[in-house]
Amino acid sequence: MTLEFVTHFDVPWPEPFGVQVVQSWGQIAAHLRIIQLHRVKLFVEIGAFKGGLSSFIGCRKNVDWDFQTLALEKDESLINPMSRTGQVEFRIADAWSSESIQHVKVNVDNCARGAAYIFCDGGNKAKEIHLYKSVLRVGDLIAAHDYPGEITDADLADLDSDPALIQVEPEEYRYGVALPVYKRIK
């Protein structure tokens, strides 16, 4: 399946349910596809900004009661009040702090019925993807937004060469919709 058909639309940013999501339609489709194909039960967004992506993905809880969404954002004033639907645990904290990393780790460790998917979209994606890859269990995924740009091939080189990780469909995700995705395999 190609995600190319949903990469660009004539809108500045998608607004599913009226809350802005600072992802392309293709990237939104990629997240949903990853969640479905990899049986994700926990979606973690590092750098939630307005909360649009997390609140949109958090709606999955309406049909999958085991599904959880955790969103970290340092600046509470950025989060759109419409994002606070109760489907998402918003944690107002510095994503780089040891407390935040531990909180995510506990959530990942407690995700017993499926995979965790950590999406790095905060102020320093390269730092985030390296901090949070340590909490992954076998079968869990991690991805970063704004490739190539805020995160580069050089930032991803150690992930590309890590024998415990594989890239998930790089032609579709990394090069198709600018979303490098990795899965822990050992």
GIURDA-V112138 format. One record per backbone hydrogen bond with DSSP energy under -0.5 kcal/mol. CO is the residue of the C=O (numbers start at 1). NH is the residue of the N-H. E is the energy in kcal/mol with one decimal. If there is no record, write none. Layout:
# GIURDA-V112138
co=CO nh=NH e=E
co=CO nh=NH e=E
This chain:
# GIURDA-V112138
co=3 nh=6 e=-1.6
co=4 nh=7 e=-1.8
co=6 nh=26 e=-0.5
co=9 nh=11 e=-1.5
co=14 nh=21 e=-2.8
co=15 nh=18 e=-2.2
co=16 nh=19 e=-1.5
co=18 nh=20 e=-0.5
co=20 nh=52 e=-0.6
co=21 nh=23 e=-1.6
co=23 nh=14 e=-0.8
co=24 nh=28 e=-2.3
co=25 nh=29 e=-2.6
co=26 nh=30 e=-2.2
co=27 nh=31 e=-2.5
co=28 nh=32 e=-2.3
co=29 nh=33 e=-2.5
co=30 nh=34 e=-2.7
co=31 nh=35 e=-2.5
co=32 nh=36 e=-2.1
co=33 nh=37 e=-3.1
co=34 nh=38 e=-2.3
co=35 nh=40 e=-2.0
co=36 nh=39 e=-1.0
co=39 nh=115 e=-1.7
co=41 nh=68 e=-2.4
co=42 nh=44 e=-0.5
co=42 nh=117 e=-2.7
co=43 nh=70 e=-2.7
co=44 nh=46 e=-0.6
co=44 nh=119 e=-3.5
co=45 nh=47 e=-0.7
co=45 nh=72 e=-3.0
co=46 nh=121 e=-2.7
co=48 nh=51 e=-2.8
co=50 nh=80 e=-2.1
co=51 nh=55 e=-2.4
co=52 nh=56 e=-2.2
co=53 nh=57 e=-2.9
co=54 nh=58 e=-2.7
co=55 nh=59 e=-0.7
co=56 nh=59 e=-0.9
co=57 nh=60 e=-2.0
co=58 nh=61 e=-1.9
co=59 nh=62 e=-2.1
co=60 nh=63 e=-1.7
co=60 nh=64 e=-1.7
co=64 nh=67 e=-2.1
co=68 nh=43 e=-2.5
co=69 nh=89 e=-2.7
co=70 nh=45 e=-2.7
co=71 nh=91 e=-3.2
co=72 nh=47 e=-2.2
co=72 nh=48 e=-1.9
co=73 nh=93 e=-1.1
co=74 nh=76 e=-0.8
co=75 nh=78 e=-1.8
co=76 nh=79 e=-1.0
co=80 nh=83 e=-2.4
co=81 nh=84 e=-1.2
co=83 nh=85 e=-2.1
co=88 nh=90 e=-0.9
co=89 nh=71 e=-2.7
co=89 nh=91 e=-0.6
co=90 nh=92 e=-0.6
co=91 nh=73 e=-2.1
co=91 nh=93 e=-1.0
co=93 nh=95 e=-0.7
co=94 nh=97 e=-1.8
co=97 nh=101 e=-2.2
co=98 nh=102 e=-2.4
co=99 nh=103 e=-2.3
co=100 nh=104 e=-2.5
co=101 nh=105 e=-2.5
co=102 nh=106 e=-2.6
co=103 nh=107 e=-2.0
co=104 nh=108 e=-2.9
co=105 nh=109 e=-3.2
co=106 nh=110 e=-1.8
co=108 nh=111 e=-1.5
co=110 nh=112 e=-1.7
co=115 nh=41 e=-3.2
co=115 nh=42 e=-1.5
co=116 nh=141 e=-2.9
co=117 nh=44 e=-2.8
co=117 nh=119 e=-0.5
co=118 nh=120 e=-0.6
co=118 nh=143 e=-2.3
co=119 nh=46 e=-3.1
co=119 nh=121 e=-0.7
co=120 nh=145 e=-2.1
co=124 nh=128 e=-2.5
co=125 nh=129 e=-2.9
co=126 nh=130 e=-1.4
co=127 nh=131 e=-2.4
co=128 nh=132 e=-2.9
co=129 nh=133 e=-1.0
co=131 nh=134 e=-0.5
co=132 nh=135 e=-1.5
co=133 nh=136 e=-1.1
co=137 nh=140 e=-2.3
co=140 nh=184 e=-2.6
co=141 nh=118 e=-2.5
co=142 nh=182 e=-3.0
co=143 nh=120 e=-3.0
co=146 nh=150 e=-1.2
co=146 nh=151 e=-1.5
co=151 nh=148 e=-0.6
co=151 nh=149 e=-1.2
co=152 nh=156 e=-1.3
co=153 nh=157 e=-0.8
co=154 nh=157 e=-0.6
co=156 nh=159 e=-0.5
co=156 nh=160 e=-2.7
co=157 nh=161 e=-1.6
co=159 nh=162 e=-0.8
co=161 nh=163 e=-0.5
co=162 nh=165 e=-1.7
co=164 nh=185 e=-3.2
co=164 nh=186 e=-1.1
co=166 nh=183 e=-2.6
co=167 nh=169 e=-0.7
co=169 nh=172 e=-0.7
co=169 nh=173 e=-2.8
co=170 nh=175 e=-2.8
co=170 nh=176 e=-0.5
co=172 nh=177 e=-0.9
co=173 nh=177 e=-1.0
co=173 nh=179 e=-2.7
co=178 nh=147 e=-1.2
co=180 nh=144 e=-1.4
co=181 nh=168 e=-2.6
co=182 nh=142 e=-2.3
co=183 nh=166 e=-2.1
co=184 nh=139 e=-3.3
